[in-house]
Amino acid sequence: MTLTTGTAEHFLCERLPTYKRETRNCNKVVLHIDQRLSWYGHVMRRCETHATKSVLSMNVEGWRGRGRPRKRWIDCLKEDMKQKGVDVSMTSDREEWKKKTCCADTK
């Protein structure tokens, strides 16, 4: 009897042909981008005193470790915004933001 480790998702993905695996992973990435941008737009439309908006713009003082800095959520967000061609000023108009950021391009 052999024991295997991993998730069901991993095993399903391993059994798919290569072209389906690539498509499946690509769709996951696109979904994460859409969710990240959707949440960011939601937070940016909130009032200035709301906790999530104030934490998003917070700057933490302190010492950083050696080596390459870890990739932060805001760095991923900036890359996503650049990829979709949107900027922070567009978040105030919900419909425009949704048109530009939702329904990802799955080329």
mmCIF file of the C-alpha atoms, coordinates in Angstrom:
data_MODEL
# 
_entry.id   MODEL 
# 
loop_
_atom_site.group_PDB 
_atom_site.id 
_atom_site.type_symbol 
_atom_site.label_atom_id 
_atom_site.label_alt_id 
_atom_site.label_comp_id 
_atom_site.label_asym_id 
_atom_site.label_entity_id 
_atom_site.label_seq_id 
_atom_site.pdbx_PDB_ins_code 
_atom_site.Cartn_x 
_atom_site.Cartn_y 
_atom_site.Cartn_z 
_atom_site.occupancy 
_atom_site.B_iso_or_equiv 
_atom_site.pdbx_formal_charge 
_atom_site.auth_seq_id 
_atom_site.auth_comp_id 
_atom_site.auth_asym_id 
_atom_site.auth_atom_id 
_atom_site.pdbx_PDB_model_num 
ATOM 1   C CA . MET A 1 1   ? 0.000   0.000  0.000   1.00 0.00 ? 1   MET A CA 1 
ATOM 2   C CA . THR A 1 2   ? 1.414   3.377  -0.972  1.00 0.00 ? 2   THR A CA 1 
ATOM 3   C CA . LEU A 1 3   ? 0.593   6.601  0.746   1.00 0.00 ? 3   LEU A CA 1 
ATOM 4   C CA . THR A 1 4   ? 0.352   9.743  -1.306  1.00 0.00 ? 4   THR A CA 1 
ATOM 5   C CA . THR A 1 5   ? 0.295   13.292 -0.094  1.00 0.00 ? 5   THR A CA 1 
ATOM 6   C CA . GLY A 1 6   ? -1.380  16.254 -1.716  1.00 0.00 ? 6   GLY A CA 1 
ATOM 7   C CA . THR A 1 7   ? -4.747  17.724 -2.276  1.00 0.00 ? 7   THR A CA 1 
ATOM 8   C CA . ALA A 1 8   ? -7.570  16.422 -4.404  1.00 0.00 ? 8   ALA A CA 1 
ATOM 9   C CA . GLU A 1 9   ? -7.056  19.440 -6.654  1.00 0.00 ? 9   GLU A CA 1 
ATOM 10  C CA . HIS A 1 10  ? -3.448  18.386 -7.247  1.00 0.00 ? 10  HIS A CA 1 
ATOM 11  C CA . PHE A 1 11  ? -4.443  14.845 -8.207  1.00 0.00 ? 11  PHE A CA 1 
ATOM 12  C CA . LEU A 1 12  ? -7.208  16.033 -10.509 1.00 0.00 ? 12  LEU A CA 1 
ATOM 13  C CA . CYS A 1 13  ? -4.828  18.427 -12.191 1.00 0.00 ? 13  CYS A CA 1 
ATOM 14  C CA . GLU A 1 14  ? -2.204  15.700 -12.648 1.00 0.00 ? 14  GLU A CA 1 
ATOM 15  C CA . ARG A 1 15  ? -4.695  13.444 -14.425 1.00 0.00 ? 15  ARG A CA 1 
ATOM 16  C CA . LEU A 1 16  ? -5.705  16.077 -16.986 1.00 0.00 ? 16  LEU A CA 1 
ATOM 17  C CA . PRO A 1 17  ? -3.870  16.365 -20.299 1.00 0.00 ? 17  PRO A CA 1 
ATOM 18  C CA . THR A 1 18  ? -1.225  19.105 -20.397 1.00 0.00 ? 18  THR A CA 1 
ATOM 19  C CA . TYR A 1 19  ? -3.279  21.595 -22.418 1.00 0.00 ? 19  TYR A CA 1 
ATOM 20  C CA . LYS A 1 20  ? -6.202  21.316 -19.979 1.00 0.00 ? 20  LYS A CA 1 
ATOM 21  C CA . ARG A 1 21  ? -3.870  21.736 -16.998 1.00 0.00 ? 21  ARG A CA 1 
ATOM 22  C CA . GLU A 1 22  ? -2.484  24.993 -18.415 1.00 0.00 ? 22  GLU A CA 1 
ATOM 23  C CA . THR A 1 23  ? -5.985  26.316 -19.090 1.00 0.00 ? 23  THR A CA 1 
ATOM 24  C CA . ARG A 1 24  ? -7.133  25.372 -15.618 1.00 0.00 ? 24  ARG A CA 1 
ATOM 25  C CA . ASN A 1 25  ? -4.209  27.143 -13.932 1.00 0.00 ? 25  ASN A CA 1 
ATOM 26  C CA . CYS A 1 26  ? -4.612  30.198 -16.160 1.00 0.00 ? 26  CYS A CA 1 
ATOM 27  C CA . ASN A 1 27  ? -8.268  30.490 -15.187 1.00 0.00 ? 27  ASN A CA 1 
ATOM 28  C CA . LYS A 1 28  ? -7.329  30.337 -11.499 1.00 0.00 ? 28  LYS A CA 1 
ATOM 29  C CA . VAL A 1 29  ? -4.854  33.185 -11.918 1.00 0.00 ? 29  VAL A CA 1 
ATOM 30  C CA . VAL A 1 30  ? -7.401  35.291 -13.800 1.00 0.00 ? 30  VAL A CA 1 
ATOM 31  C CA . LEU A 1 31  ? -9.964  34.606 -11.085 1.00 0.00 ? 31  LEU A CA 1 
ATOM 32  C CA . HIS A 1 32  ? -7.524  35.812 -8.407  1.00 0.00 ? 32  HIS A CA 1 
ATOM 33  C CA . ILE A 1 33  ? -6.823  38.991 -10.372 1.00 0.00 ? 33  ILE A CA 1 
ATOM 34  C CA . ASP A 1 34  ? -10.533 39.711 -10.774 1.00 0.00 ? 34  ASP A CA 1 
ATOM 35  C CA . GLN A 1 35  ? -11.240 39.072 -7.098  1.00 0.00 ? 35  GLN A CA 1 
ATOM 36  C CA . ARG A 1 36  ? -8.329  41.215 -5.958  1.00 0.00 ? 36  ARG A CA 1 
ATOM 37  C CA . LEU A 1 37  ? -9.377  44.146 -8.165  1.00 0.00 ? 37  LEU A CA 1 
ATOM 38  C CA . SER A 1 38  ? -13.035 43.775 -7.214  1.00 0.00 ? 38  SER A CA 1 
ATOM 39  C CA . TRP A 1 39  ? -12.240 43.888 -3.504  1.00 0.00 ? 39  TRP A CA 1 
ATOM 40  C CA . TYR A 1 40  ? -9.886  46.851 -3.959  1.00 0.00 ? 40  TYR A CA 1 
ATOM 41  C CA . GLY A 1 41  ? -12.587 48.822 -5.784  1.00 0.00 ? 41  GLY A CA 1 
ATOM 42  C CA . HIS A 1 42  ? -15.061 47.993 -3.027  1.00 0.00 ? 42  HIS A CA 1 
ATOM 43  C CA . VAL A 1 43  ? -12.704 49.216 -0.301  1.00 0.00 ? 43  VAL A CA 1 
ATOM 44  C CA . MET A 1 44  ? -11.725 52.386 -2.164  1.00 0.00 ? 44  MET A CA 1 
ATOM 45  C CA . ARG A 1 45  ? -15.392 53.408 -2.492  1.00 0.00 ? 45  ARG A CA 1 
ATOM 46  C CA . ARG A 1 46  ? -15.880 53.231 1.308   1.00 0.00 ? 46  ARG A CA 1 
ATOM 47  C CA . CYS A 1 47  ? -15.677 56.288 3.549   1.00 0.00 ? 47  CYS A CA 1 
ATOM 48  C CA . GLU A 1 48  ? -12.237 57.541 4.562   1.00 0.00 ? 48  GLU A CA 1 
ATOM 49  C CA . THR A 1 49  ? -12.675 56.572 8.229   1.00 0.00 ? 49  THR A CA 1 
ATOM 50  C CA . HIS A 1 50  ? -13.543 52.913 7.580   1.00 0.00 ? 50  HIS A CA 1 
ATOM 51  C CA . ALA A 1 51  ? -11.028 50.464 9.082   1.00 0.00 ? 51  ALA A CA 1 
ATOM 52  C CA . THR A 1 52  ? -10.273 48.528 5.882   1.00 0.00 ? 52  THR A CA 1 
ATOM 53  C CA . LYS A 1 53  ? -9.520  51.685 3.925   1.00 0.00 ? 53  LYS A CA 1 
ATOM 54  C CA . SER A 1 54  ? -7.293  53.123 6.648   1.00 0.00 ? 54  SER A CA 1 
ATOM 55  C CA . VAL A 1 55  ? -5.378  49.836 6.988   1.00 0.00 ? 55  VAL A CA 1 
ATOM 56  C CA . LEU A 1 56  ? -4.900  49.651 3.217   1.00 0.00 ? 56  LEU A CA 1 
ATOM 57  C CA . SER A 1 57  ? -3.129  53.017 3.214   1.00 0.00 ? 57  SER A CA 1 
ATOM 58  C CA . MET A 1 58  ? -1.204  52.368 6.454   1.00 0.00 ? 58  MET A CA 1 
ATOM 59  C CA . ASN A 1 59  ? 2.583   52.485 6.450   1.00 0.00 ? 59  ASN A CA 1 
ATOM 60  C CA . VAL A 1 60  ? 4.295   50.289 9.042   1.00 0.00 ? 60  VAL A CA 1 
ATOM 61  C CA . GLU A 1 61  ? 7.525   51.622 10.514  1.00 0.00 ? 61  GLU A CA 1 
ATOM 62  C CA . GLY A 1 62  ? 10.237  49.263 11.571  1.00 0.00 ? 62  GLY A CA 1 
ATOM 63  C CA . TRP A 1 63  ? 13.166  47.098 10.634  1.00 0.00 ? 63  TRP A CA 1 
ATOM 64  C CA . ARG A 1 64  ? 13.170  44.876 7.554   1.00 0.00 ? 64  ARG A CA 1 
ATOM 65  C CA . GLY A 1 65  ? 15.179  41.714 7.247   1.00 0.00 ? 65  GLY A CA 1 
ATOM 66  C CA . ARG A 1 66  ? 17.994  41.045 4.821   1.00 0.00 ? 66  ARG A CA 1 
ATOM 67  C CA . GLY A 1 67  ? 17.519  39.779 1.301   1.00 0.00 ? 67  GLY A CA 1 
ATOM 68  C CA . ARG A 1 68  ? 14.877  40.286 -1.308  1.00 0.00 ? 68  ARG A CA 1 
ATOM 69  C CA . PRO A 1 69  ? 11.662  41.795 0.064   1.00 0.00 ? 69  PRO A CA 1 
ATOM 70  C CA . ARG A 1 70  ? 8.627   39.508 0.038   1.00 0.00 ? 70  ARG A CA 1 
ATOM 71  C CA . LYS A 1 71  ? 5.962   40.258 -2.528  1.00 0.00 ? 71  LYS A CA 1 
ATOM 72  C CA . ARG A 1 72  ? 3.164   42.180 -0.873  1.00 0.00 ? 72  ARG A CA 1 
ATOM 73  C CA . TRP A 1 73  ? -0.526  42.166 -1.742  1.00 0.00 ? 73  TRP A CA 1 
ATOM 74  C CA . ILE A 1 74  ? -0.368  45.804 -2.840  1.00 0.00 ? 74  ILE A CA 1 
ATOM 75  C CA . ASP A 1 75  ? 2.491   44.959 -5.249  1.00 0.00 ? 75  ASP A CA 1 
ATOM 76  C CA . CYS A 1 76  ? 0.347   42.260 -6.867  1.00 0.00 ? 76  CYS A CA 1 
ATOM 77  C CA . LEU A 1 77  ? -2.530  44.736 -7.045  1.00 0.00 ? 77  LEU A CA 1 
ATOM 78  C CA . LYS A 1 78  ? -0.414  47.351 -8.816  1.00 0.00 ? 78  LYS A CA 1 
ATOM 79  C CA . GLU A 1 79  ? 0.697   44.747 -11.378 1.00 0.00 ? 79  GLU A CA 1 
ATOM 80  C CA . ASP A 1 80  ? -2.923  43.675 -11.921 1.00 0.00 ? 80  ASP A CA 1 
ATOM 81  C CA . MET A 1 81  ? -4.033  47.281 -12.388 1.00 0.00 ? 81  MET A CA 1 
ATOM 82  C CA . LYS A 1 82  ? -1.258  47.898 -14.892 1.00 0.00 ? 82  LYS A CA 1 
ATOM 83  C CA . GLN A 1 83  ? -2.197  44.715 -16.776 1.00 0.00 ? 83  GLN A CA 1 
ATOM 84  C CA . LYS A 1 84  ? -5.885  45.726 -16.950 1.00 0.00 ? 84  LYS A CA 1 
ATOM 85  C CA . GLY A 1 85  ? -5.119  49.377 -17.757 1.00 0.00 ? 85  GLY A CA 1 
ATOM 86  C CA . VAL A 1 86  ? -6.914  50.915 -14.779 1.00 0.00 ? 86  VAL A CA 1 
ATOM 87  C CA . ASP A 1 87  ? -5.870  53.370 -12.077 1.00 0.00 ? 87  ASP A CA 1 
ATOM 88  C CA . VAL A 1 88  ? -7.030  54.404 -8.617  1.00 0.00 ? 88  VAL A CA 1 
ATOM 89  C CA . SER A 1 89  ? -9.141  57.309 -9.903  1.00 0.00 ? 89  SER A CA 1 
ATOM 90  C CA . MET A 1 90  ? -11.471 54.868 -11.698 1.00 0.00 ? 90  MET A CA 1 
ATOM 91  C CA . THR A 1 91  ? -12.589 53.178 -8.463  1.00 0.00 ? 91  THR A CA 1 
ATOM 92  C CA . SER A 1 92  ? -15.139 55.881 -7.661  1.00 0.00 ? 92  SER A CA 1 
ATOM 93  C CA . ASP A 1 93  ? -17.290 54.923 -10.676 1.00 0.00 ? 93  ASP A CA 1 
ATOM 94  C CA . ARG A 1 94  ? -18.424 51.378 -9.859  1.00 0.00 ? 94  ARG A CA 1 
ATOM 95  C CA . GLU A 1 95  ? -19.805 50.510 -13.303 1.00 0.00 ? 95  GLU A CA 1 
ATOM 96  C CA . GLU A 1 96  ? -16.705 51.671 -15.168 1.00 0.00 ? 96  GLU A CA 1 
ATOM 97  C CA . TRP A 1 97  ? -14.463 49.835 -12.675 1.00 0.00 ? 97  TRP A CA 1 
ATOM 98  C CA . LYS A 1 98  ? -16.455 46.637 -13.100 1.00 0.00 ? 98  LYS A CA 1 
ATOM 99  C CA . LYS A 1 99  ? -16.356 46.858 -16.912 1.00 0.00 ? 99  LYS A CA 1 
ATOM 100 C CA . LYS A 1 100 ? -12.599 47.325 -16.946 1.00 0.00 ? 100 LYS A CA 1 
ATOM 101 C CA . THR A 1 101 ? -11.674 44.775 -14.277 1.00 0.00 ? 101 THR A CA 1 
ATOM 102 C CA . CYS A 1 102 ? -14.305 42.023 -14.477 1.00 0.00 ? 102 CYS A CA 1 
ATOM 103 C CA . CYS A 1 103 ? -14.845 39.381 -17.160 1.00 0.00 ? 103 CYS A CA 1 
ATOM 104 C CA . ALA A 1 104 ? -11.183 38.668 -17.693 1.00 0.00 ? 104 ALA A CA 1 
ATOM 105 C CA . ASP A 1 105 ? -9.471  38.163 -20.993 1.00 0.00 ? 105 ASP A CA 1 
ATOM 106 C CA . THR A 1 106 ? -8.741  34.410 -21.280 1.00 0.00 ? 106 THR A CA 1 
ATOM 107 C CA . LYS A 1 107 ? -6.458  34.440 -24.313 1.00 0.00 ? 107 LYS A CA 1 
# 
